[in-house]
Amino acid sequence: YKTQRPLYIWIGDLDPSILDRRHIVPWLNCFEKTKENTLNIYKTIAILATFKKRREIKYLRRSGPVMYLDADAWFSDTAFAAVVSPESFLNVSSRAFLFGNQNRIGGPKIPMNGGVLALKDTARSRRFLALWFFSRCGLHDQLPLWATLFATWAIDANTSIKTNTPHLFSEYTNMAQSQAILTLVANLPTFRRPILQRDPQNSYNGGNFEQTQLLDRPLELPGVLLLPSAPIPERALPALRSDFDKSRPTFCCHTRIDKDEEGQCRGNDICAHSKCMPFLRSSSYRSYLRKKQANSNSWFFSFSSHR
């Protein structure tokens, strides 16, 4: 409302016969024991639908980038101050179609968290989203996300994935998380080769990522820019999501209302200072508790459903 950007909320469902269907694909061998697939995978359909809808709007007749946030992610005061815009992050790389980041320090080390994403509307991004949805497997959307990322990088580098794990993407476990990040480190020089062939001076190498498995610099891979939970000083950008230094500002928070990340991302600040006006009155954690105790309906809208 404040920035005059359209906001789309995903509301809908798929028949279980479609949602819970699984496919045999060469980049993911699904061994998940549950027969159900996560509703989180709807984000792929939601983003594709948004691309299509924007191209159909008469006064647009073209699509543009989309920024996606999970239901428990939200824009911080830094974003509302309009010092930087979502497009500022997209401008970091002209080649990438997908922008995302890891968990910050304290969370498991993973290649990418699917809670905050930005995508350009290109043939590659639409194909990526379709493959991500096609690869659905179990109660988490991140397993097929990682598998599709690795397949994308391997194809661009014209190589196979080097791994010591025979079934790298088969079950969403703590072992799968650690093996995914270690496999990325092992394949990083090969995956980066297409980038360096086009741009030998490319400095988005992840910083100390190979030593720590945590990004302190952006990491550019074919079609994808992995952003750190840290600022990008040369672009004057804060962390896209949840800076590991909690004293610094961050653009997005991935924090539920009952959480407080030591001042940086406090759930009770989501609608404080009239940020949700004119849709919702100024709210706080205390008012949330009052509403909860009164058994009122939730006043949050989610972009995607959750089972």
Disulfide bonds with the S-S distance in Angstrom:
Cys30-Cys137 1.99
Cys253-Cys265 2.04
Cys271-Cys276 1.90
